[in-house]
Amino acid sequence: MEYKIPLIKNPFYNTKSIQTRLSKFVLSTDRFSMSTNCKQFEAAFSKEQKRKFTILFNSGSSANFALIQALVNMNKLSKNDLIGFTSIGWPTTIMPLLQLGLQPVPIDINLDYLNTSLKNVLQTEDVLKKSNKKLSAIFYTNILGSTGDISEIRNYCKKNNILLIEDNCESLGTEYGGIKTGNFGYASTFSFFVGHHFSCIEGGAVCTDDKDLADMLIMVRAHGWDRSLDDKKQKELRKKFQIDEFNSQYTFYTLGMNLRPTELTGYLGLQQLPSLKTIIAKRQSNYLFLLDSIQNKFDKVYNLYQNKQINIVSNFAFPIVFKRAEDYHRIKKIFIKNGIEIRPIIGGNLVGQPFFLPYKKYNIPIPNTKIASTQGLYFGNNPDLTKTELNFLKKMLMNI
């Protein structure tokens, strides 16, 4: 179906320019496997995100898997540990937990800002206490360019020895209390898939300030070997395991797989990164413009937009959750009829997804997630939206 306003308008910001530069790069390079462009992008992204280390992967999903594998390799997580996850989101926060023998436990969201709050974390913990269980970690998703009271969650996790990691794939550039989302946890993941804040076609990353984790991620990314580690770490490993120079290139120190990006990923990242501040500013401007049109509609829709601690909203897509099912169905039909591409709120209620049903062990109430999943939708927000398109979307919102 051709949409008048699709979720994604272009594969890149400044598409023609990027396509021209990419064509020249492809014709001029003789190295396509992971090399200098990937390293340069990792350094540049670390500076942008204000983290010490960035490890680039072939997708955001791979970044999630690699992070969990690295934490297991480092004995920071162990088989059967209970890991809390934001119950609305994308399955790639949960699937690595299941694949690596951990036990995912859902945490509901707060409909004041469509993200998990500390209150939701405490509700999950209270249910677990009845079975003498507790969370070992929380894999927290910053949803659609927003977040919950994540500084309070961070403080609670520190106090209770809970490892906090963030899936920041939808919220690159958002700032909460002047701190970038993705910088509250021990580590965070990002996606550079088409349609995300900036595109490497595919691609993802993990950011952290811990060098031991960064080194482990580098090994997890490439079969468990040491080829991309710095000289000091290579010598340390080779001395520990008594590996000579001849065998060093084919020694595998830990569990890993091939999750490497290509030079195209690194090159595209380097070309898109200088535009990131402009992209974020346009997304925020669009979001605030559209938000103005529903300020008097909160008798019909939930006010998801109350998190005043967010000083930069790097909005991924514009969400609406309706208080009545009949309004949801009515507006959904209007949007579709007028050629506006809409989606459910991300992957909806992850606990109800078929893949999760065989693994559901804890009956955690998630009423707000169910409301958002059955009475919620979003439409696209991207930096290429024109004034005409924004005015049209605003007009459609007036139907609520």
Secondary structure, DSSP 8 states (H G I E B T S, - for coil): ---SB-S-S-SSTTHHHHHHHHHHHHHH-S--BS-HHHHHHHHHHHHHHT-SEEEEES-HHHHHHHHHHHHHHTTSS-TT-EEEEESBS-GGGTHHHHHTT-EEEEE--BTTTTB--HHHHHHHHHHHHTTT---SEEEEE--TT---SHHHHHHHHHHTT-EEEEE-TT-TT-EETTEETTSSSSEEEEE--TTSSS--SS-EEEEES-HHHHHHHHHHHBTT--TTS-HHHHHHHHHHTT--HHHHTT---S---B---BHHHHHHHHHHGGGHHHHHHHHHHHHHHHHHTTTT-TTTB------TTEEE---SEEEEEBSSHHHHHHHHHHHHHTTB-EE-STT-BGGGSTTTGGG-------HHHHHHHHSEEEEE--TT--HHHHHHHHHHHTT-
